[in-house]
């Protein structure tokens, strides 16, 4: 009963075995080519190439032997093919061990003595594999080839077991010691190798070696599954490639797909009975060869461009991070110098060092004003940088926004009257309580009103505060220089200034309205500007949610 189930499973997969074989062979060759091309000098890459090629030769030997035995009853040739298959299988476990010990290093890390030992033992086992001591003969039972094994397979089994165990040991060891992307890569590679080796050992190696003690198994019962086991390893490696960009999966997938299409089209030529059909299939194959080469080159170019973009993006991010760090350092230092100088001017003006001569007082007052402006400018740059990084904090509490606006209006009234501007403040009825940071909102309101005063050479600046249904609306209307459509696009951006801003306000940093926007939005509000154009005045609006 159990034997019948095994035969049914084998027959079911047997029809797909050639498909698995072609896919695995093409994928292995393409993967090996791409890995080698990515870094021909890397020891890890070279070992991977040898491992892939040994897998291809091993599978080819298996299928050649099976094909010769089943279809032509050429048992002598089939036996030679079986010996060649085991000959190419002998280095697999050693290469697995070398790969696990080296990955991802570009150079071999194993001592020369161990390398010589591995090479000698592997070559010795390969020699035994070709001798009559490994497979002594082959015969057919019910149309299926059955190998007759000899004592020469024991060294192969021992060597494979030792190297496979060491390979898993080193991968586990590295996995436990690494972190980040490398750890996730090793996890996937380790899982793929472990699954493949487990299936090969349990269903192919042990039944072949111990078939005389396990009559339950046909020694070749599961050989048709061999490509599937290899495909499991390639699939896990492919997942690592896709998810963590170990190699260029897009190029590999394209080349593998084109390769399979070429093989299918090439086989159709021989399957055709008519000459005309062969000519048509040949032309189709020629077209697909040209199309495939162009497609592969196009994908390679796209991948290279994306890699370049990613590399430049990373460099730009690192440069921006260094620049921000430098700005913070410089601005903190400069602010300290300005603050110290301003305090000295302040103490002199307050008479702490004695009476100040009238001729000197004007100069000291200008120094005090200049340093105060310097502190304000540096603080604006620091605030803008912190807001951009998201590290700026607010002390939220219920406040009366009407009081905030009135206090700012009173402080700026003298500046407006000094320019002989009509300066007014109107406030509607209702509650103006909001949840906010009083100091930061005062800074935002002051910045908006101060801007209107500075950019209005003559005329008026009118401030109005009204209650709407669920919000409070502050409007600042001036008869100043106005805004062009281009100015409005830059107005609330980092470092954004109008075209002629510096001509009117030499102290403009371009960060003022950027800070206003961040403060207002942090309070769940919005700020915007309107203007009929240059020379036609401006209207700035701030809308904030009301606390009920």
Beta strands, then each sheet from edge to edge (+ up, - down):
strand 1: 135-141
strand 2: 144-149
strand 3: 397-400
strand 4: 422-427
strand 5: 433-436
strand 6: 460-467
strand 7: 471-478
strand 8: 526-530
strand 9: 538-545
sheet 1: 1+ 2-
sheet 2: 3+ 5-
sheet 3: 4+ 6+ 7- 9+ 8-
end
